[in-house]
Structures are given as C-alpha cells and as structure tokens.
Amino acid sequence: MKDQIIKFLAYNGKISVACCSTTNLVEEARKLHDLSPLATAAMGRVLTITALIGAEMKNKTDKLTIQIKGNGPIGKIVAVSDKFSHVKACITNPHADLPLNEFGKLDVGGAIGNQGFINVIKDIGLKEPYIGISPLTSGEIAEDFANYFQTSEQKQTAVALGVLVDKDGVRSSGGYIISPMPDATDEEISKVEKAIFEAGAISKMLDNNLSLEEIAKKVTGDENVQIIDTSIEPEYECKCSKEKFADGLMTLGNEQLTELIEEDGKAEIQCQFCNKRYNFSKEELEEILIRTEK
C-alpha cells in the first residue's frame, strides 16, 4: 500500500480534516539513518507532521523546513518538504535510547525533551521566508504542534501523530490534523473532541487496517465526511547530487579550497539526509577552485 494524504471536510464543510499514512516513508527513514526504535518513533512523527503541513503549500517551488531542538538525548531533528509531501530529515543522535515510559510505550517526550523550540520555516517565494517559533511543551510532538498552531498561527487545531515500531521495523505510521472553520459551532467542535477521545491512537487504527476515510469518520464523529483531495502520496526523497555538493564546495572560497587541496588532496562529503557519500579527487577540487576564481 502506498502512503497517502487525504483531505476531507466534515459537518457540511465546517471542519477541515487531513489524514495520512506514512508507514513506508518512515520505514525508509529508519533504514537510511539506522534509527533506534525510539529515534524511529520521534523522527517518524516529525516526518508525518512535515508531510501534512507540506501538503498545505500552494506552489511547486514552495519549501517547508521544520526544526525541533529539545533538551533530550535525541538532539535536533530537521525535516524538509515540498508541496507534494516529498520529505527528508536528519537527526543528531539516531541511536538514542531510553527506558519505556510509565505507560509502557517508547518515551518520545523524554527523547525530545520538554524544553526547547519548534521552528517552522515556510519559503513561499516572498523576499523573506515566514518563520514561526513556539516552545516545546511536552516533547511528544503532536501536542507541541497543537500548541504551535494555537500560538503562531492562531488556529485551534487537533493534531495526532503515531508510529508503531516492532523488531522488524515500522508496523504503522500516520497522523491527522483537524481544524474547525470560522463557522463551526461549539456543538460541532465538542462532537469532534468527543470522537477524537473515543477513537484512540492513530497508529493503532492504521495497524488495524482502517482506511483513511474510516479514520476521518471515526475522529470527527461524522459518517458523511466529504473527500476533497486524494492526490498526495508522501514519500521519503532526497535529491542530493555530486553537482550540488560541488556548488557547496565553491562557497568555501579560494583560501579554504586551496588549503583543502594542499593538505588533504581530496574531499569526502556525506549527505546528512540520506547518508550517501560523495568523493572529490584533487583534480576535481582544482576544477572547482578554477570555477570560484572566474
């Protein structure tokens, strides 16, 4: 099954819902970064929310970057998406591990930490990118993003993110974002709140093979949800290349490049998003140096 994001409207267009499954892309991230189960759960949630917010962007050239930096052992997670929810991410400590929390679950909150910040950077073609910042409240990521939407975007939003990991890898991963429209009534909002409470964990629903439409009905309490968009298939994608890293080496400037050629005679660069390694010979470095001097 391909990963998917489906957008819905509930209660006659008064409640907006986006549900997604990200099992394959989180499993891809787990393999690429050799993530521990705890780091898989943390990065998986960040990749999922990045795909969901990325899907809200309008233009092909728009770019979303989400940075989460807490005081937990996992360090920093950075995830990037385009409007098609092609996402990639990097993490400071991919092998972070902690004992299970009091509920017998992976302690994502402890791994991220409850002190620090979420930065949401939207590069949408304006002179300056939009930057939203909000403090971490729990490190559980979904709660932190509900707080981000409330404080930075003044949007009352319910956010659920879940990753179920077993000894073989990612069993299920996904999430949803629910936002009331301005004309939603208090009664409709409280119906949604009750439905969310009764629905249980998103990762459990996906693991039980519920479709995204069934999940949307369950978490809104509306059997007549309307499907708006089924076109987005999120995936893990890194578009790094030797050419891009050669351009990056050019930014070092003449002095540093000359030093690199004379002292090391070569360079190896590793992409932080997919761990591919690119080797540059002395001759290639000299060519790059000539290009910087033009």
N, C-alpha and C positions, 0 to 999 in steps of 0.2 A: 504493500500500500504506500502510495506517495504521501508525503507530508502535504498538508493543505491549510489555508486560512479561508474561512467562510465568514462573510459579513451578513448579519441579519438585522431586521427590525422587529420589535415585539410591541404588543399593546397598541396596534394601529399606528405604528411609526413613532411612538413616544419614547421608546427605549432602544438605544443602539447597542448591538452585541457583535463582538468579533471573537470567534473561537478558532483555535488552531491545534493541529497535531504536529509535533516536531521530533518524533521518535528517531527518524533516520538521520536528521541533521545533527542531533545531539550525540548519536552513536558515532557518527563520522568525526565529530569534535573529540570524543573520548579516545578514539583510535589515534588520531593525528597528534594529540597532545599527551598521550599516555596518562590519562587522568585517573586519579584515585576515585573510588565511588563517591566520596564526599565532594571532591572537586567537580565530578561529572554532574552531580545534583546542582551545585552552585552555578557552574558555567551554563548548564542546560537551561536553568531558569532565566539567566541573563540573555542567552541567545533567543529564547522564546519571546520575552518581552521586547527585545530589539526587533525581531521579525514582525511582531504585532504593531509596534509603533511605526516601523519602516513602511508597512503596508498602507499607512495613512498619508504618505507623502504623494505629491502630485506629479512631479516632473522626473523624466528619465535621469537627469543629471543631479537630482537631489541626493544628499548623503546624510545619514544619521550616525552619530557616534555616541555610545553610552559608556561612561566610565564609572566604575564602582570601586571606591577605595575605603576600606574599613580598617579597624584595628585588630582584625582576626588574623590567623596564621595563613590564610589564603592570599593575602596581599591585595593586589589590584587586578580587576577584570576589565578588559576593554573589548567592546563588541561594536561592529560596524555593519550597517545595512544600506541597501539601495531601496527604491520604491517597489521592487519586485520581491523583497524579502530574501535576497541573496545575502547571507550573513557570514561573518567570520569573527573570530575572537582570539584573544591571548590572555594569559593568566600568569601571575608571578610565581605561584607555588602549585604546580599541577598535581603534586603528590601529597597535598595537605591531608591530614587525618586527625580525627578526634573521636572520643568515645560517643556512642549513641546518646541522644538527648533523653530527657525524662519520659518522653512518650515512646521510646524505643525506636526513634527514627534518626536518619542522618542529621547531624547538627549543623545545618546550613547557616543558621543565625550565628552560632559560635564561630564558624569558619570565616564568615564575612566580618563579623564584629558589629556592635551596635553604636559605635562612634566613627564618624567619617561622613562621606558625602557621595551623592549621586550627581553626576554631571550629564546633562542631555544636550548634545550639540547638534543642531539641525542646520546643515549648509544647503540653503534652498535658493541659491543664486543671487542673494542680496549682497550688498557691499560687505556686511558683517554677518557671520553666522548667528543664529539665535542660540543663546546659552541659558539653559535652566538649571538651577542648582537647588538641591534640597538635602537636608541632613538625613543620615540613616536613622531609622527609629528602632528597628529590630534586627536588621541583617537578614531577615527572611525573604527579602527581595519583593515579593508580591505586596506586602504591607508597606514597604518603603516606597513602592511606585504609586500605590493608592495615595500616600501622603504627598508624593511629588506632584501628582495631578491636582490635588487639592490646593497645595501651596503655590506651585509655579504656574499652573495653567487654569487655576480657579474652576476646576471641573470635579464634580462629585463622581467618583469612579470606583467600581469594584474590580479588583484585579485578582486573578487566581493563576498560579504557576505551579507545575508539579513535574517531577522527574522520578520515575520508579526504576531503581537500579538493582540488578541481581548479579550473581557471579559470572554470568555470560555477557553482561553489558546492560544496555538501556532497554528495559521492557516496554516502557511507555513514557512519553513526554508531551506536554502541551500546556495550553493556558487559555484564558479568556479575559476580555475587557468588556465591562458593561457600563454604559453611561446614559443617564436619563437626558432626554431632550428638554428644552426650556418649558414645553407644555405638559410634561409628565406630572401627574397628580401625586400627592403624598400617598394615596391608597395604592397606586401602581408601584411606586418605589418600595413601599413596605411589602407588597406581594413578592417583588424581586428579592428583597432582603431575606424573607422567609424561605423562598425557593432555594437561594444560594446555601443557606444554613442546612437545609434538608438534603441537598444534592450530594454533599460530601466532596472528597478530593477529586480534582480533575484527572490526576494520574490513574486513580482507581477506576474512574468511569471509562477512560481510554483503554485501560488494561482489561476491562470487561467488554471491550469491543463495541461500545456505544459510538454511534456516528456523531459527527459534529452537530448535525441538526438535532439529534436526540438530546445531546448535551445542552444545546441552546434552549430547547423546550424545558429541560429539567431545571436549569439555573435561572430561568425567568418566570417559570410557572405559567407560561403561555403556550398552549398547544398549537396556536396558529401563527407561529413565527414566520416572517416573510424573508425568503432568501434574496439578498441584494447582489452579492458578488461571490463567485466560486473560482475566480480565475488565478488566484495567487497560490503558487506551490513553493513554499520556502525551502531553501537548501543551503548547505554549507558550501561557500565558494570563495576561493582566494585567487585573485587574478595577478599574482606576483609574476615577474619575469626577470631574466637577466638584464634586459634593456632598462627596466625600471630601476633596478639596483645600480646600474651603470650611471644613470641620471643622478641617483642619490649620491654616488661617489663624487660626481662633479661638484656637488655643493660643499665638499670638504675644502675646496680651494687649493691653489697651487702648492702652498707650503706643506700642508698636511699630506697631499698626494705624493709630492716629491719625497717626503720623509718615509712614507709607506713603501715606495718603490726602492729606495736606497737601503732601508733597514730590513724589510721583510721580503721584498721581491715578489710578493703575491698577496692576495686577499681572499678570505672566505667569509661570506655573509650568509647568515641564516635568517629566513623569514620567520618572524615571531607568530604569524597567523597560521602557517601550515608546516613549519619546520623544514621546508626544502632548503638545501644548501646550494649556494652559487659560488663557484671558484673563478677568480680572475688571475690570469698569469701576469708576469712582469710586462709582457708586450701589450696585453690588453689595458693594463693600468697606464702604460705610457701613452697609448692611443687616447685614453680618457683625459690625461694631462694635456695633450695637444689640443683637444676639444675645449678645455677650460681656458686655454690661452687665446683662443680665437676671439 
